[in-house]
Amino acid sequence: MARVLITGGAGFIGSHTARRLLDLGEEVAVYDFFHQYVFPIQPTFLENMQYRFEVLLKGAHILRGSTHNKDELRRQVMDISPDYIIHLAALPLANIALRQTEEAFDSIVAGTVNMLEILRDMSNLQKFVYVSSSMVYGDFAQVPMPEDGAKDPKEIYGGMKLAGEILVRVFSRRYSIPYVIVRPSAVYGPTDNNRRVLQIFVESAIRGQPITAVNPDTTFLDFSYVEDVAQGMQLVTLSANVENEDVNITRGEARSLAEAVEILRGRFPDLEVSVKIEAESYRPNRGTLDISKARRLVGYNPSHSLEAGLAKYLEFIQAHNRSLFTDHP
């Protein structure tokens, strides 16, 4: 049995990763500040959090705390004495990082430095997994985008995530900290609370509300179902075959916003869609990420196409997000 600490483990990706590890029989500790980034809070937020605690985190040891306070963090980490750490605790949204730069820095960069300082003294740690983002690549210079491709972040969130990557590598070289850097992209699925694009599209379609698609024909994202991403997190964490590496963990297949809209229209024929064209955007031009390294090193095998992932997401919502159907039985 491995002992795994997940910072930000009560969040979207963290809670699904925790469930994956718990189902394997691992011992999981979740360290989370329980901060909510999107307001006003929707009724689905409470439903999703209830599901996370009652289902996804059932059996985990849950601790409340912030990576901003290094002394508190040190006490908790030393008390748990984990074999593996998955570091997810960070502000999760690029649009908020753009407006609230100081909070983003404290959360993404300073919190990571605090954790790395603590790891200097941990002789038993087998691996530190830093969860970065595909935003570090900026506008994709090639497609599919490999881990060693050019990195030129276009906005603040990607820049800070890349800064975190650099710090992880520097601390690793100086203090022999074994690490893996994971880059997910456009994660979606059950219990997402942060109003990402597919959550907005799906919930609006269910409520019979119109949606706005920005540059739908030219915006391509490697939409990744959260259960696939959790599988990848578990594999890179526990596998002895990957160490001191950068690994893309995505679906490995970019789809346009226009395709996502058409999939939803197949289920909601009356869906109203307006198109908005933006000439300039802080969001980089992205596409498919190369996941061949993850396949080769750890046997990563994402199984959800966008069609299959959206179908499962809708099934979850129908079963657990009853507040969305209050006015639409």
SEMARRO-529541 format. One line per 8 residues: number of its first residue (from 1); for each residue x, y negated, z negated of N, C-alpha, C. Coordinates in pm, whole numbers. Example, Ala and Ser with C-alpha at 12.3 -4.5 7.8 and 13.67 -1.06 7.14 Angstrom:
BEGIN
1 = 1319/569/-780/1230/450/-780/1320/330/-780  1285/225/-708/1367/106/-714/1290/-3/-787
***
This chain:
BEGIN
1 = 84/120/0/0/0/0/88/-125/0  66/-212/98/138/-338/104/59/-446/31  129/-540/-26/65/-654/-92/80/-775/-1  -34/-829/45/-34/-937/144/-101/-1060/84  -33/-1173/92/-90/-1301/52/-127/-1378/178  -252/-1427/185/-296/-1508/297/-330/-1647/245  -248/-1746/279/-286/-1883/245/-391/-1929/346  -492/-2001/298/-604/-2033/385/-686/-1911/418
9 = -680/-1811/330/-741/-1682/358/-892/-1679/350  -955/-1783/296/-1101/-1790/294/-1155/-1863/416  -1065/-1904/504/-1107/-1972/627/-1151/-1875/734  -1167/-1927/853/-1224/-1852/965/-1137/-1732/1003  -1016/-1759/1051/-926/-1650/1091/-880/-1572/968  -853/-1642/860/-801/-1577/741/-893/-1473/683  -1023/-1502/678/-1117/-1407/617/-1131/-1282/704  -1132/-1297/835/-1140/-1180/923/-1011/-1097/916
17 = -898/-1165/903/-771/-1093/888/-767/-1018/756  -818/-1081/651/-823/-1015/520/-904/-886/528  -1020/-892/595/-1105/-773/607/-1031/-661/681  -960/-698/785/-884/-599/862/-781/-529/773  -710/-607/692/-608/-550/605/-670/-468/491  -778/-518/435/-845/-444/327/-896/-309/376  -948/-307/497/-999/-181/552/-888/-79/575  -764/-127/586/-650/-36/599/-599/12/464
25 = -658/-42/356/-616/-3/223/-508/-89/163  -478/-203/227/-376/-292/173/-433/-377/59  -344/-426/-25/-383/-516/-134/-372/-659/-83  -481/-734/-90/-487/-867/-30/-519/-972/-136  -438/-1075/-140/-465/-1193/-222/-490/-1311/-129  -593/-1387/-158/-633/-1503/-77/-610/-1628/-160  -533/-1721/-105/-503/-1847/-171/-561/-1959/-85  -661/-2032/-137/-735/-2125/-52/-780/-2246/-134
33 = -779/-2362/-70/-823/-2486/-135/-972/-2510/-118  -1036/-2433/-31/-1180/-2443/-5/-1219/-2585/37  -1144/-2637/131/-1169/-2771/182/-1257/-2763/306  -1355/-2851/315/-1444/-2854/431/-1408/-2974/518  -1385/-2950/646/-1336/-3055/736/-1446/-3122/817  -1562/-3057/830/-1667/-3108/918/-1788/-3150/835  -1835/-3272/858/-1952/-3325/788/-2049/-3383/890  -2178/-3389/860/-2239/-3333/739/-2238/-3181/739
41 = -2242/-3123/620/-2242/-2978/607/-2376/-2922/655  -2368/-2826/744/-2488/-2764/799/-2532/-2645/714  -2661/-2609/720/-2707/-2489/646/-2630/-2363/684  -2584/-2355/808/-2508/-2237/849/-2375/-2226/774  -2323/-2337/726/-2198/-2334/649/-2214/-2245/527  -2323/-2264/453/-2345/-2184/334/-2369/-2038/368  -2440/-2013/476/-2465/-1875/519/-2334/-1807/559  -2250/-1879/631/-2123/-1823/674/-2030/-1797/556
49 = -2024/-1891/462/-1939/-1871/345/-1988/-1754/260  -2118/-1740/248/-2171/-1626/174/-2128/-1495/240  -2133/-1488/372/-2092/-1368/443/-1942/-1342/423  -1864/-1447/429/-1721/-1429/407/-1693/-1368/270  -1756/-1422/167/-1728/-1373/32/-1788/-1236/5  -1908/-1212/56/-1975/-1085/27/-1928/-971/115  -1878/-1002/234/-1841/-896/329/-1692/-901/363  -1646/-1011/422/-1509/-1016/473/-1406/-1014/361
57 = -1432/-1080/251/-1334/-1090/142/-1363/-995/27  -1459/-908/43/-1492/-814/-63/-1372/-725/-92  -1327/-726/-216/-1211/-647/-256/-1082/-726/-261  -1082/-849/-211/-962/-932/-216/-954/-1006/-349  -833/-1039/-390/-810/-1121/-509/-808/-1267/-463  -904/-1346/-507/-922/-1481/-455/-873/-1583/-557  -786/-1673/-510/-728/-1777/-594/-752/-1913/-529  -785/-2012/-610/-802/-2147/-558/-675/-2226/-584
65 = -625/-2292/-479/-506/-2374/-496/-466/-2438/-365  -376/-2535/-374/-333/-2612/-257/-185/-2591/-232  -148/-2587/-106/-6/-2580/-71/63/-2715/-89  -15/-2820/-119/44/-2952/-141/120/-2958/-272  79/-2879/-371/140/-2880/-504/238/-2764/-513  367/-2796/-498/467/-2690/-490/480/-2611/-620  467/-2677/-734/479/-2606/-861/365/-2506/-879  243/-2550/-850/128/-2460/-858/144/-2345/-759
73 = 184/-2378/-637/202/-2276/-534/308/-2175/-576  418/-2223/-631/525/-2134/-675/476/-2036/-782  402/-2088/-879/350/-1999/-985/264/-1888/-927  177/-1925/-836/84/-1826/-780/159/-1724/-694  251/-1772/-611/325/-1681/-523/412/-1586/-604  481/-1638/-703/567/-1553/-784/486/-1452/-865  367/-1493/-909/282/-1402/-985/232/-1288/-896  195/-1320/-773/147/-1218/-679/262/-1131/-630
81 = 377/-1192/-606/495/-1123/-554/462/-1041/-429  417/-1109/-323/370/-1036/-204/484/-977/-123  453/-869/-52/546/-813/45/542/-893/175  423/-944/206/402/-1020/330/320/-1145/297  348/-1253/369/270/-1376/357/224/-1417/497  94/-1440/512/38/-1498/634/-3/-1641/601  63/-1736/664/44/-1877/628/-52/-1944/726  -178/-1951/685/-283/-2014/765/-330/-2146/708
89 = -291/-2178/586/-342/-2298/519/-294/-2423/592  -385/-2491/659/-352/-2613/733/-479/-2673/787  -476/-2802/808/-586/-2868/878/-603/-2801/1014  -726/-2756/1049/-741/-2669/1165/-785/-2735/1294  -807/-2867/1296/-872/-2929/1411/-787/-3043/1467  -762/-3038/1598/-679/-3138/1663/-741/-3277/1659  -874/-3286/1672/-938/-3418/1674/-929/-3487/1538  -930/-3409/1429/-914/-3469/1296/-770/-3513/1275
97 = -674/-3431/1320/-533/-3468/1307/-504/-3600/1378  -574/-3626/1487/-556/-3749/1563/-598/-3871/1482  -704/-3855/1403/-758/-3968/1326/-699/-3976/1185  -661/-3864/1129/-615/-3860/990/-475/-3797/987  -380/-3873/1038/-245/-3821/1058/-178/-3785/927  -198/-3865/824/-131/-3837/696/-179/-3705/637  -309/-3682/642/-362/-3556/590/-310/-3439/673  -302/-3458/803/-251/-3352/889/-105/-3320/854
105 = -25/-3424/832/115/-3402/798/128/-3327/665  55/-3373/565/62/-3307/434/21/-3160/444  -81/-3136/523/-137/-3001/533/-51/-2910/618  -11/-2956/736/58/-2870/831/207/-2864/805  271/-2979/785/416/-2983/774/462/-2970/629  415/-3060/542/462/-3059/404/423/-2929/332  303/-2881/357/261/-2755/294/348/-2639/337  389/-2639/463/478/-2533/513/616/-2543/450
113 = 667/-2665/435/797/-2684/370/791/-2635/225  683/-2667/155/669/-2620/17/676/-2467/10  606/-2402/103/608/-2257/105/747/-2204/136  815/-2262/234/948/-2216/271/1049/-2236/158  1035/-2344/83/1124/-2366/-31/1108/-2254/-134  987/-2209/-153/961/-2101/-249/1018/-1969/-198  1009/-1947/-67/1057/-1821/-10/1207/-1805/-21  1279/-1914/-41/1425/-1905/-60/1461/-1811/-174
121 = 1374/-1802/-273/1404/-1726/-395/1335/-1590/-399  1276/-1547/-288/1201/-1421/-287/1279/-1313/-214  1345/-1228/-291/1426/-1123/-230/1343/-1006/-180  1217/-994/-229/1134/-879/-192/1048/-905/-68  1045/-1028/-18/957/-1060/94/1002/-988/220  910/-915/282/943/-843/405/916/-925/531  819/-1018/524/791/-1098/643/703/-1218/608  735/-1332/669/654/-1453/660/594/-1479/797
129 = 462/-1482/806/393/-1504/933/339/-1647/935  395/-1729/1022/351/-1868/1036/254/-1875/1153  133/-1919/1127/31/-1927/1231/35/-2066/1292  80/-2073/1415/95/-2198/1488/-24/-2216/1582  -1/-2259/1704/-110/-2289/1796/-57/-2294/1939  -144/-2264/2035/-107/-2280/2175/-90/-2427/2213  -133/-2517/2126/-118/-2660/2153/28/-2703/2155  119/-2621/2102/261/-2658/2102/317/-2664/2244
137 = 254/-2595/2340/304/-2594/2478/270/-2723/2551  171/-2799/2502/126/-2915/2577/59/-2871/2707  72/-2952/2812/23/-2910/2943/103/-2789/2988  34/-2680/3018/105/-2557/3053/192/-2579/3178  319/-2548/3166/411/-2560/3278/403/-2440/3370  345/-2330/3320/328/-2210/3401/212/-2128/3346  156/-2044/3429/43/-1959/3390/67/-1820/3446  62/-1715/3361/36/-1722/3217/155/-1781/3142
145 = 128/-1838/3026/231/-1908/2951/301/-1811/2856  431/-1786/2877/505/-1697/2786/553/-1771/2662  593/-1694/2563/637/-1755/2437/759/-1845/2454  846/-1813/2550/966/-1893/2569/947/-2004/2672  822/-2031/2710/794/-2140/2803/818/-2276/2741  815/-2378/2826/842/-2514/2781/740/-2558/2677  789/-2629/2575/702/-2680/2469/713/-2831/2464  604/-2897/2497/601/-3043/2502/463/-3089/2456
153 = 438/-3088/2324/304/-3118/2272/254/-3253/2322  124/-3255/2349/62/-3374/2406/-5/-3458/2300  -27/-3400/2182/-99/-3472/2077/-42/-3437/1940  -97/-3501/1837/-39/-3494/1703/-46/-3354/1644  -158/-3287/1661/-174/-3154/1604/-67/-3059/1658  -52/-3055/1789/48/-2967/1849/189/-3004/1807  216/-3134/1796/347/-3179/1751/380/-3133/1611  282/-3141/1522/307/-3099/1384/319/-2947/1373
161 = 241/-2874/1452/254/-2729/1452/393/-2688/1503  443/-2758/1605/576/-2728/1656/683/-2764/1552  663/-2874/1480/755/-2908/1372/760/-2797/1268  643/-2740/1236/639/-2628/1143/717/-2508/1196  705/-2481/1326/781/-2370/1385/931/-2392/1369  975/-2512/1399/1119/-2543/1390/1168/-2526/1247  1090/-2572/1151/1128/-2558/1011/1136/-2412/969  1042/-2331/1017/1045/-2188/985/1176/-2126/1036
169 = 1214/-2159/1158/1337/-2101/1215/1461/-2149/1139  1464/-2277/1103/1580/-2332/1032/1594/-2266/894  1485/-2258/821/1489/-2194/689/1527/-2047/702  1477/-1982/807/1510/-1842/828/1660/-1822/849  1718/-1907/933/1862/-1895/959/1944/-1922/832  1902/-2022/756/1981/-2061/638/1963/-1964/522  1840/-1913/504/1812/-1833/384/1769/-1690/415  1785/-1648/540/1755/-1510/581/1611/-1470/548
177 = 1518/-1557/584/1376/-1529/565/1323/-1462/691  1278/-1338/685/1222/-1273/804/1086/-1335/839  1066/-1365/965/945/-1437/1003/889/-1387/1135  763/-1421/1161/702/-1414/1293/619/-1540/1311  628/-1603/1426/544/-1718/1460/435/-1670/1554  309/-1693/1517/194/-1648/1595/125/-1770/1657  92/-1759/1785/22/-1868/1854/-113/-1819/1907  -222/-1847/1836/-355/-1817/1888/-406/-1929/1977
185 = -524/-1908/2034/-583/-2010/2122/-734/-1996/2126  -805/-2109/2108/-951/-2117/2130/-1025/-2000/2064  -1001/-1982/1935/-1063/-1871/1863/-1210/-1905/1836  -1297/-1805/1852/-1440/-1824/1832/-1499/-1697/1772  -1621/-1709/1719/-1690/-1592/1670/-1757/-1614/1535  -1802/-1505/1472/-1881/-1513/1350/-1812/-1588/1236  -1888/-1672/1171/-1856/-1754/1052/-1773/-1878/1085  -1753/-1911/1211/-1683/-2036/1241/-1768/-2153/1192
193 = -1705/-2242/1114/-1775/-2357/1057/-1725/-2490/1110  -1625/-2489/1195/-1554/-2613/1227/-1596/-2681/1357  -1711/-2640/1411/-1771/-2708/1525/-1678/-2712/1645  -1615/-2600/1675/-1541/-2588/1799/-1640/-2573/1914  -1587/-2579/2037/-1676/-2596/2151/-1776/-2481/2167  -1734/-2357/2151/-1829/-2247/2171/-1932/-2240/2060  -1893/-2275/1937/-1992/-2280/1829/-2098/-2385/1862  -2055/-2501/1908/-2150/-2607/1943/-2242/-2561/2056
201 = -2185/-2501/2160/-2266/-2455/2273/-2368/-2350/2229  -2323/-2251/2153/-2411/-2140/2113/-2523/-2189/2022  -2490/-2267/1921/-2592/-2313/1828/-2691/-2408/1895  -2642/-2492/1984/-2733/-2581/2057/-2827/-2502/2146  -2774/-2400/2213/-2859/-2316/2299/-2969/-2248/2218  -2934/-2198/2101/-3033/-2131/2016/-3142/-2228/1973  -3104/-2349/1942/-3202/-2449/1897/-3277/-2515/2011  -3244/-2482/2133/-3310/-2545/2246/-3267/-2687/2269
209 = -3145/-2720/2226/-3092/-2855/2241/-2997/-2861/2359  -2987/-2976/2424/-2894/-2988/2538/-2749/-2986/2492  -2659/-2949/2582/-2517/-2952/2552/-2447/-3039/2654  -2333/-3092/2614/-2249/-3172/2703/-2118/-3099/2726  -2087/-3072/2850/-1963/-3004/2886/-1868/-3105/2948  -1751/-3120/2886/-1652/-3217/2934/-1557/-3149/3032  -1552/-3202/3154/-1465/-3146/3259/-1480/-2994/3269  -1601/-2942/3282/-1622/-2797/3272/-1554/-2715/3381
217 = -1540/-2771/3500/-1482/-2694/3611/-1330/-2690/3606  -1271/-2782/3534/-1124/-2790/3531/-1065/-2761/3394  -1151/-2738/3295/-1103/-2706/3159/-1103/-2555/3142  -984/-2498/3133/-968/-2354/3115/-904/-2327/2979  -965/-2235/2904/-913/-2199/2772/-905/-2047/2761  -806/-2001/2688/-790/-1859/2663/-876/-1824/2541  -1008/-1820/2562/-1102/-1795/2453/-1074/-1659/2389  -1055/-1658/2257/-1012/-1537/2188/-1109/-1505/2075
225 = -1169/-1387/2081/-1266/-1347/1980/-1194/-1322/1848  -1252/-1369/1739/-1182/-1371/1611/-1141/-1232/1563  -1219/-1129/1594/-1182/-994/1552/-1057/-946/1626  -1041/-985/1751/-919/-952/1824/-799/-1022/1763  -815/-1149/1730/-707/-1226/1670/-669/-1165/1534  -768/-1124/1456/-740/-1060/1327/-662/-931/1347  -696/-856/1450/-620/-735/1482/-474/-770/1509  -453/-873/1589/-317/-915/1620/-241/-960/1497
233 = -306/-1035/1409/-243/-1080/1285/-198/-961/1200  -287/-865/1186/-255/-746/1107/-136/-670/1167  -136/-655/1300/-31/-578/1365/106/-645/1352  114/-776/1378/245/-842/1372/294/-853/1228  200/-856/1133/241/-865/993/302/-734/946  238/-623/970/280/-496/911/381/-419/996  391/-450/1124/479/-373/1212/626/-406/1188  707/-302/1183/852/-321/1172/916/-354/1306
241 = 837/-351/1414/891/-372/1548/903/-518/1587  850/-608/1506/855/-750/1543/903/-831/1423  1015/-897/1441/1073/-981/1336/1154/-1092/1402  1142/-1212/1346/1210/-1331/1398/1175/-1353/1546  1047/-1345/1575/995/-1358/1711/877/-1455/1714  851/-1511/1833/729/-1587/1860/636/-1497/1939  507/-1494/1902/414/-1402/1967/282/-1472/1995  239/-1470/2121/104/-1517/2156/2/-1411/2116
249 = -101/-1452/2044/-210/-1361/2008/-340/-1423/2056  -381/-1386/2178/-502/-1440/2239/-571/-1328/2318  -675/-1363/2389/-738/-1268/2480/-646/-1235/2598  -568/-1335/2642/-484/-1316/2759/-560/-1334/2889  -665/-1416/2884/-748/-1439/3003/-819/-1573/2988  -777/-1671/3065/-840/-1802/3057/-973/-1802/3133  -1070/-1871/3076/-1200/-1889/3140/-1237/-2038/3132  -1313/-2084/3227/-1350/-2225/3230/-1472/-2250/3140
257 = -1488/-2376/3101/-1609/-2414/3028/-1732/-2389/3114  -1719/-2407/3245/-1833/-2383/3334/-1876/-2237/3328  -1781/-2144/3317/-1815/-2003/3304/-1885/-1976/3172  -1837/-2037/3066/-1901/-2020/2936/-2046/-2067/2940  -2069/-2180/3006/-2204/-2233/3020/-2293/-2136/3096  -2240/-2078/3204/-2321/-1986/3285/-2353/-1858/3208  -2262/-1811/3126/-2291/-1693/3043/-2406/-1723/2948  -2404/-1840/2888/-2512/-1877/2797/-2643/-1899/2873
265 = -2635/-1953/2992/-2757/-1972/3073/-2821/-1838/3107  -2741/-1733/3117/-2798/-1601/3141/-2887/-1555/3027  -2861/-1604/2908/-2942/-1569/2791/-3044/-1677/2758  -3013/-1800/2795/-3102/-1913/2767/-3126/-1987/2899  -3218/-1938/2982/-3238/-1994/3117/-3276/-2142/3117  -3337/-2190/3008/-3380/-2330/3005/-3275/-2423/2945  -3154/-2373/2924/-3048/-2454/2864/-3020/-2577/2949  -3027/-2694/2887/-2998/-2820/2955/-2850/-2855/2936
273 = -2783/-2883/3045/-2640/-2912/3042/-2612/-3042/3114  -2543/-3132/3047/-2494/-3252/3114/-2343/-3244/3124  -2290/-3294/3233/-2147/-3288/3258/-2085/-3425/3236  -1976/-3428/3163/-1904/-3552/3138/-1762/-3539/3192  -1722/-3634/3273/-1588/-3631/3331/-1499/-3732/3258  -1388/-3682/3205/-1291/-3769/3139/-1160/-3764/3216  -1114/-3881/3257/-989/-3887/3334/-868/-3864/3245  -873/-3914/3121/-763/-3900/3027/-812/-3829/2903
281 = -729/-3742/2850/-767/-3668/2730/-643/-3637/2649  -659/-3637/2516/-547/-3598/2431/-527/-3446/2434  -625/-3375/2486/-612/-3229/2491/-529/-3189/2613  -435/-3098/2595/-352/-3056/2707/-426/-2967/2805  -375/-2959/2928/-427/-2868/3028/-368/-2729/3001  -455/-2638/2960/-407/-2504/2922/-466/-2399/3015  -441/-2274/2983/-491/-2164/3063/-460/-2033/2993  -426/-1932/3071/-397/-1800/3017/-262/-1798/2948
289 = -256/-1734/2833/-130/-1710/2765/-83/-1568/2793  46/-1550/2804/105/-1419/2828/109/-1342/2696  36/-1231/2688/35/-1150/2565/108/-1017/2584  191/-1008/2686/261/-883/2711/358/-847/2599  417/-946/2534/508/-916/2423/432/-850/2308  316/-904/2273/236/-844/2165/191/-704/2201  155/-684/2327/116/-549/2370/234/-453/2357  352/-498/2399/469/-410/2402/522/-381/2261
297 = 530/-483/2177/594/-466/2047/505/-402/1942  376/-437/1942/291/-388/1833/164/-319/1880  147/-302/2011/28/-234/2061/-98/-317/2052  -83/-449/2056/-200/-538/2051/-288/-514/2172  -418/-500/2149/-511/-468/2258/-644/-538/2237  -654/-666/2274/-781/-737/2256/-890/-676/2344  -1006/-653/2286/-1109/-576/2356/-1231/-656/2396  -1235/-785/2361/-1356/-864/2385/-1335/-964/2498
305 = -1400/-939/2611/-1410/-1042/2713/-1496/-1156/2659  -1501/-1266/2732/-1585/-1377/2688/-1732/-1334/2684  -1773/-1253/2782/-1912/-1205/2783/-1941/-1119/2660  -1851/-1025/2630/-1872/-935/2517/-1863/-1010/2385  -1768/-1103/2375/-1752/-1178/2251/-1871/-1266/2222  -1923/-1335/2324/-2040/-1419/2303/-2163/-1335/2266  -2174/-1216/2324/-2287/-1129/2290/-2281/-1089/2144  -2162/-1051/2094/-2148/-1013/1953/-2169/-1133/1861
313 = -2121/-1248/1904/-2139/-1371/1826/-2288/-1401/1811  -2364/-1389/1919/-2508/-1413/1913/-2578/-1311/1824  -2535/-1185/1828/-2593/-1083/1741/-2570/-1118/1594  -2450/-1165/1563/-2421/-1206/1425/-2510/-1321/1382  -2521/-1421/1467/-2603/-1538/1433/-2748/-1498/1409  -2800/-1413/1493/-2938/-1368/1476/-2959/-1294/1346  -2856/-1224/1298/-2867/-1147/1175/-2837/-1228/1050  -2750/-1330/1060/-2700/-1394/939/-2717/-1546/933
321 = -2743/-1610/1044/-2762/-1755/1043/-2908/-1789/1067  -2992/-1746/975/-3136/-1763/992/-3179/-1909/994  -3099/-1997/935/-3135/-2139/932/-3145/-2198/1073  -3073/-2141/1169/-3078/-2192/1305/-3212/-2164/1371  -3289/-2070/1315/-3416/-2031/1375/-3536/-2086/1299  -3510/-2177/1206/-3618/-2230/1122/-3729/-2290/1205  -3692/-2367/1306/-3791/-2432/1391/-3814/-2358/1522  -3743/-2243/1536/-3752/-2168/1661/-3763/-2019/1628
329 = -3880/-1975/1578/-3893/-1834/1536/-3876/-1739/1654
***
